[in-house]
Amino acid sequence: MQSRNAQLCIMQRKSGKEIHVFMDYLRIDDRLIHGQIVTAWCGHLKINEIIAIDDALAANKTLQSIMLMGIPKQYKSHVVTMAEAKEIFAQPSDGNRLFVTRLPQDLSNLREGLKKCELVVIGNAAKRADTRFNLTKGGGSVFFASEADIKLFDEIAADGVKLVYQTVPKSPSKEWPDIRKGIKL
């Protein structure tokens, strides 16, 4: 399956017209926006806009301002509810966007938008009461997943979404089908 970017490049070559292609990316990271997102991921993916998805944080203007204060002004940045994120996914963009959400199960509410993403990155998730799988054994990061998370990742991958585990852009990435081979439900 070709990525959306590859498909648009083929269309551009056939039509001879210049097309500006802007990508959506999503990262699961329970820390939401932090230094690694801004210094590593935004530069690597050429991000113009950072969108943190968290209903509770979106309702608290004080915590929002704390979360966003460390982001350089070159990036548009905001904290939105899940409902607002769905609306943003549906809108065209004038640059590359990075959506960040805390938990794997948040992806179940974003299934349609994920189909438009160039890449979904499994990043960082601390151990929770329902998690029993450590996807990062021996790695430099932490990602714990529940049985429901694993099943959801399977469904998202079956939708044709490219799902990878990667801590930072310079570290090796591992695609979901390769990770899944080592998981027994």
C-alpha positions in Angstrom: 0.0 0.0 0.0 1.4 3.4 -1.0 1.4 6.3 1.5 -0.7 9.3 0.8 2.5 11.2 0.0 3.6 8.7 -2.6 0.1 8.7 -4.2 0.1 12.5 -4.4 3.6 12.5 -5.9 2.5 10.1 -8.6 -0.5 12.3 -9.3 1.8 15.3 -9.5 4.1 13.6 -12.1 1.2 12.6 -14.2 -0.5 16.0 -14.2 2.7 18.1 -14.4 1.2 20.5 -11.9 2.9 21.5 -8.7 1.1 20.1 -5.6 1.9 21.1 -2.1 1.5 18.1 0.1 1.0 18.5 3.8 1.1 15.5 6.1 -0.7 14.7 9.3 1.2 12.6 11.9 0.1 11.2 15.3 2.2 10.2 18.3 1.0 8.4 21.4 2.9 9.9 24.3 1.5 10.1 27.8 3.6 13.3 28.4 1.9 15.0 25.5 4.1 18.0 24.5 7.6 18.0 25.9 11.2 18.8 24.8 11.6 15.6 22.7 8.5 16.5 20.7 9.6 20.0 20.0 13.4 19.5 19.5 13.4 16.1 17.7 10.1 15.2 16.1 9.0 18.6 14.9 12.2 19.2 13.0 12.4 15.6 11.6 8.8 15.7 10.3 9.0 19.4 9.3 6.0 20.2 11.5 4.2 23.5 11.4 1.4 22.8 13.9 1.4 20.8 17.2 -2.0 19.6 18.4 -2.3 18.0 21.9 -5.5 16.0 22.3 -6.7 15.8 25.9 -10.2 16.7 27.1 -9.2 17.5 30.7 -6.3 19.6 29.7 -8.4 21.5 27.1 -10.8 22.5 29.9 -8.0 23.9 32.1 -6.6 27.1 30.6 -3.9 27.4 33.4 -2.5 23.9 32.7 -2.8 24.6 28.9 -0.6 27.7 29.2 2.0 25.7 31.2 2.0 22.9 28.6 2.4 25.3 25.7 4.8 27.9 27.1 7.9 26.0 26.1 7.0 25.7 22.4 8.8 28.1 20.1 6.6 30.6 18.3 7.5 29.2 14.9 4.9 26.4 15.6 1.2 26.8 15.9 0.2 24.9 19.0 -2.9 24.2 20.9 -4.6 21.8 23.2 -8.0 20.5 22.0 -10.7 18.1 23.0 -11.2 14.8 21.2 -14.3 16.2 19.4 -12.2 19.2 18.2 -9.4 16.9 17.1 -11.8 15.1 14.8 -12.9 18.4 13.3 -9.3 19.4 12.7 -8.4 16.1 11.1 -11.2 16.8 8.6 -9.9 20.2 7.7 -7.1 20.8 5.1 -3.9 22.2 6.5 -1.4 24.8 5.4 1.5 22.8 6.8 2.5 19.5 8.4 0.6 18.7 11.6 1.6 16.6 14.6 -1.2 15.3 16.8 -0.2 14.0 20.2 -2.5 12.0 22.4 -1.8 10.3 25.8 -3.3 6.8 25.5 -3.6 4.1 22.8 -7.3 3.9 23.4 -7.7 7.5 22.3 -7.1 6.2 18.8 -10.4 4.4 18.8 -12.1 7.9 18.7 -9.9 9.0 15.8 -10.1 6.1 13.4 -11.3 8.1 10.4 -8.6 10.8 10.9 -5.9 8.2 11.3 -6.6 6.9 7.8 -5.3 10.3 6.6 -2.1 10.2 8.7 1.2 9.5 7.0 2.4 7.8 10.2 1.2 6.9 13.7 4.1 6.6 16.2 3.8 4.5 19.3 6.0 6.6 21.6 5.7 6.5 25.4 3.1 5.2 27.8 3.6 4.4 31.4 2.3 1.3 33.1 -1.4 1.3 33.9 -3.5 -1.1 35.9 -4.8 -2.8 32.7 -1.4 -3.2 30.9 0.5 -6.4 30.8 2.6 -6.0 27.7 5.9 -4.1 27.6 6.5 -3.2 24.0 9.9 -1.7 24.9 11.9 -4.5 26.6 15.5 -3.4 26.6 14.7 -0.1 24.9 15.4 3.4 25.9 11.7 4.3 26.4 8.7 2.9 28.0 5.5 1.7 26.4 3.1 -0.5 28.2 0.0 -1.8 26.4 -3.2 -3.6 27.5 -4.8 -6.4 25.6 -7.4 -3.9 24.3 -4.5 -1.7 23.1 -3.0 -4.6 21.2 -6.3 -5.4 19.5 -6.9 -1.7 18.6 -3.4 -1.5 17.1 -4.3 -4.7 15.0 -7.5 -3.0 13.8 -5.7 0.3 12.9 -3.0 -1.6 11.0 -5.7 -3.5 9.2 -7.2 -0.2 8.1 -4.0 0.5 6.2 -2.5 2.9 8.8 1.3 2.8 9.1 1.9 2.2 12.8 5.5 2.1 14.2 7.2 2.1 17.5 10.0 4.7 17.7 11.3 6.7 20.7 13.1 9.5 18.7 13.7 10.1 15.0 17.3 8.9 15.2 16.5 5.7 16.9 15.4 2.6 14.9 11.7 2.2 14.2 9.9 -1.0 14.3 6.7 -1.5 12.4 3.6 -2.9 14.1 3.5 -6.2 12.2 7.0 -7.0 13.4 6.2 -6.0 17.0 3.0 -8.0 16.9 4.8 -11.2 16.1 6.2 -11.3 19.6 2.9 -10.7 21.4 0.7 -13.6 22.5 -2.8 -12.6 23.6 
